[in-house]
């Protein structure tokens, strides 16, 4: 649970979304993290090296 400064008036209890996430995690159920930015962590394969951009200082020939 994230903590805010005591000077704020934010409620210090978990919101419904964080409660639902914690419940799924406690049951061992999978979660779909839409904020994940590493494709290999979500089961996508490494791209073919031939399609990767290889920038060079002089630019395109």
N, CA and C atoms as an extended XYZ file, in Angstrom:
183
Properties=species:S:1:pos:R:3:atomname:S:1:resname:S:1:resid:I:1 pbc="F F F"
N         0.851       -1.174        0.000 N   UNK     1
C         0.000        0.000        0.000 CA  UNK     1
C         0.893        1.232        0.000 C   UNK     1
N         0.601        2.182       -0.896 N   UNK     2
C         1.410        3.396       -0.915 CA  UNK     2
C         1.002        4.315        0.228 C   UNK     2
N         1.949        5.062        0.651 N   UNK     3
C         1.726        5.962        1.787 CA  UNK     3
C         1.796        7.402        1.299 C   UNK     3
N         0.876        8.212        1.772 N   UNK     4
C         0.885        9.630        1.467 CA  UNK     4
C         1.293       10.393        2.713 C   UNK     4
N         1.643       11.626        2.505 N   UNK     5
C         1.984       12.489        3.629 CA  UNK     5
C         0.804       12.577        4.584 C   UNK     5
N         1.089       12.669        5.850 N   UNK     6
C         0.023       12.804        6.845 CA  UNK     6
C        -0.700       14.139        6.716 C   UNK     6
N        -0.118       15.071        5.958 N   UNK     7
C        -0.759       16.375        5.762 CA  UNK     7
C        -1.894       16.314        4.743 C   UNK     7
N        -2.005       15.225        3.991 N   UNK     8
C        -3.079       15.116        3.002 CA  UNK     8
C        -4.341       14.576        3.653 C   UNK     8
N        -5.433       14.739        2.952 N   UNK     9
C        -6.715       14.234        3.455 CA  UNK     9
C        -7.116       12.950        2.732 C   UNK     9
N        -6.160       12.298        2.042 N   UNK    10
C        -6.474       11.066        1.330 CA  UNK    10
C        -6.827        9.967        2.321 C   UNK    10
N        -7.792        9.136        1.975 N   UNK    11
C        -8.099        8.011        2.864 CA  UNK    11
C        -6.907        7.062        2.930 C   UNK    11
N        -6.659        6.526        4.072 N   UNK    12
C        -5.498        5.655        4.260 CA  UNK    12
C        -5.878        4.183        4.226 C   UNK    12
N        -7.008        3.898        3.613 N   UNK    13
C        -7.452        2.511        3.470 CA  UNK    13
C        -7.295        2.104        2.013 C   UNK    13
N        -7.087        0.827        1.748 N   UNK    14
C        -6.953        0.378        0.355 CA  UNK    14
C        -8.242        0.643       -0.432 C   UNK    14
N        -8.078        1.050       -1.686 N   UNK    15
C        -9.245        1.284       -2.527 CA  UNK    15
C        -9.761       -0.049       -3.078 C   UNK    15
N       -10.944       -0.083       -3.691 N   UNK    16
C       -11.504       -1.347       -4.184 CA  UNK    16
C       -10.602       -2.067       -5.184 C   UNK    16
N        -9.908       -1.315       -6.037 N   UNK    17
C        -9.031       -1.955       -7.013 CA  UNK    17
C        -7.859       -2.653       -6.328 C   UNK    17
N        -7.203       -1.971       -5.397 N   UNK    18
C        -6.070       -2.604       -4.716 CA  UNK    18
C        -6.530       -3.777       -3.857 C   UNK    18
N        -7.745       -3.717       -3.324 N   UNK    19
C        -8.286       -4.853       -2.575 CA  UNK    19
C        -8.517       -6.049       -3.498 C   UNK    19
N        -9.048       -5.793       -4.706 N   UNK    20
C        -9.293       -6.878       -5.660 CA  UNK    20
C        -7.980       -7.512       -6.113 C   UNK    20
N        -6.961       -6.685       -6.352 N   UNK    21
C        -5.648       -7.207       -6.749 CA  UNK    21
C        -5.066       -8.063       -5.634 C   UNK    21
N        -5.120       -7.580       -4.409 N   UNK    22
C        -4.586       -8.336       -3.274 CA  UNK    22
C        -5.329       -9.654       -3.097 C   UNK    22
N        -6.644       -9.648       -3.306 N   UNK    23
C        -7.418      -10.881       -3.165 CA  UNK    23
C        -7.025      -11.903       -4.229 C   UNK    23
N        -6.870      -11.451       -5.481 N   UNK    24
C        -6.459      -12.373       -6.556 CA  UNK    24
C        -5.063      -12.928       -6.273 C   UNK    24
N        -4.161      -12.073       -5.813 N   UNK    25
C        -2.806      -12.532       -5.520 CA  UNK    25
C        -2.812      -13.537       -4.383 C   UNK    25
N        -3.637      -13.313       -3.373 N   UNK    26
C        -3.676      -14.240       -2.242 CA  UNK    26
C        -4.242      -15.594       -2.645 C   UNK    26
N        -5.096      -15.612       -3.661 N   UNK    27
C        -5.660      -16.875       -4.159 CA  UNK    27
C        -4.759      -17.554       -5.184 C   UNK    27
N        -3.693      -16.865       -5.586 N   UNK    28
C        -2.785      -17.431       -6.573 CA  UNK    28
C        -3.312      -17.326       -7.992 C   UNK    28
N        -4.289      -16.453       -8.223 N   UNK    29
C        -4.861      -16.285       -9.555 CA  UNK    29
C        -3.989      -15.347      -10.381 C   UNK    29
N        -3.959      -15.541      -11.695 N   UNK    30
C        -3.117      -14.682      -12.533 CA  UNK    30
C        -3.693      -13.273      -12.657 C   UNK    30
N        -2.801      -12.327      -12.873 N   UNK    31
C        -3.182      -10.934      -13.097 CA  UNK    31
C        -2.674      -10.510      -14.465 C   UNK    31
N        -3.432       -9.697      -15.151 N   UNK    32
C        -3.006       -9.141      -16.428 CA  UNK    32
C        -2.562       -7.708      -16.173 C   UNK    32
N        -1.252       -7.482      -16.223 N   UNK    33
C        -0.694       -6.162      -15.944 CA  UNK    33
C        -0.591       -5.388      -17.251 C   UNK    33
N        -1.505       -4.466      -17.484 N   UNK    34
C        -1.509       -3.695      -18.722 CA  UNK    34
C        -0.447       -2.606      -18.732 C   UNK    34
N         0.250       -2.414      -17.640 N   UNK    35
C         1.305       -1.409      -17.582 CA  UNK    35
C         2.684       -2.014      -17.838 C   UNK    35
N         2.775       -3.324      -18.005 N   UNK    36
C         4.073       -3.976      -18.246 CA  UNK    36
C         4.611       -3.523      -19.594 C   UNK    36
N         5.881       -3.117      -19.637 N   UNK    37
C         6.460       -2.630      -20.886 CA  UNK    37
C         7.585       -3.514      -21.407 C   UNK    37
N         7.818       -4.656      -20.785 N   UNK    38
C         8.839       -5.582      -21.253 CA  UNK    38
C         8.130       -6.761      -21.912 C   UNK    38
N         8.196       -6.886      -23.244 N   UNK    39
C         7.442       -7.938      -23.924 CA  UNK    39
C         7.846       -9.352      -23.520 C   UNK    39
N         9.096       -9.557      -23.113 N   UNK    40
C         9.505      -10.910      -22.740 CA  UNK    40
C         8.912      -11.340      -21.407 C   UNK    40
N         8.503      -10.394      -20.565 N   UNK    41
C         7.881      -10.743      -19.282 CA  UNK    41
C         6.446      -11.225      -19.447 C   UNK    41
N         5.839      -10.928      -20.577 N   UNK    42
C         4.453      -11.346      -20.803 CA  UNK    42
C         4.359      -12.465      -21.826 C   UNK    42
N         5.488      -13.095      -22.121 N   UNK    43
C         5.478      -14.277      -22.970 CA  UNK    43
C         5.671      -14.021      -24.452 C   UNK    43
N         5.946      -12.783      -24.846 N   UNK    44
C         6.204      -12.516      -26.256 CA  UNK    44
C         7.662      -12.849      -26.556 C   UNK    44
N         7.930      -13.442      -27.715 N   UNK    45
C         9.312      -13.824      -28.035 CA  UNK    45
C        10.168      -12.614      -28.396 C   UNK    45
N        11.479      -12.821      -28.329 N   UNK    46
C        12.419      -11.798      -28.778 CA  UNK    46
C        12.210      -11.592      -30.278 C   UNK    46
N        12.260      -10.352      -30.776 N   UNK    47
C        12.091      -10.134      -32.216 CA  UNK    47
C        13.297      -10.643      -32.996 C   UNK    47
N        13.058      -10.937      -34.254 N   UNK    48
C        14.129      -11.365      -35.149 CA  UNK    48
C        15.143      -10.220      -35.255 C   UNK    48
N        16.430      -10.489      -35.044 N   UNK    49
C        17.437       -9.414      -35.074 CA  UNK    49
C        17.468       -8.657      -36.402 C   UNK    49
N        16.991       -9.281      -37.485 N   UNK    50
C        17.029       -8.615      -38.790 CA  UNK    50
C        16.037       -7.459      -38.880 C   UNK    50
N        15.036       -7.431      -38.013 N   UNK    51
C        14.043       -6.359      -38.088 CA  UNK    51
C        14.314       -5.245      -37.075 C   UNK    51
N        15.352       -5.385      -36.271 N   UNK    52
C        15.667       -4.364      -35.274 CA  UNK    52
C        16.358       -3.170      -35.924 C   UNK    52
N        16.034       -1.994      -35.456 N   UNK    53
C        16.648       -0.774      -35.957 CA  UNK    53
C        18.088       -0.706      -35.468 C   UNK    53
N        18.995       -0.439      -36.384 N   UNK    54
C        20.409       -0.284      -36.033 CA  UNK    54
C        20.838        1.120      -36.458 C   UNK    54
N        20.539        2.114      -35.638 N   UNK    55
C        20.881        3.484      -36.032 CA  UNK    55
C        22.390        3.695      -36.067 C   UNK    55
N        22.810        4.496      -36.982 N   UNK    56
C        24.222        4.826      -37.103 CA  UNK    56
C        24.401        6.328      -37.131 C   UNK    56
N        25.572        6.828      -36.734 N   UNK    57
C        25.792        8.272      -36.691 CA  UNK    57
C        25.581        8.973      -38.036 C   UNK    57
N        26.014        8.386      -39.172 N   UNK    58
C        25.829        9.122      -40.426 CA  UNK    58
C        24.400        9.053      -40.977 C   UNK    58
N        23.561        8.241      -40.414 N   UNK    59
C        22.203        8.102      -40.931 CA  UNK    59
C        22.136        7.044      -42.018 C   UNK    59
N        21.094        7.108      -42.813 N   UNK    60
C        20.926        6.125      -43.888 CA  UNK    60
C        21.908        6.401      -45.018 C   UNK    60
N        22.364        5.329      -45.721 N   UNK    61
C        23.297        5.541      -46.846 CA  UNK    61
C        22.624        6.217      -48.025 C   UNK    61
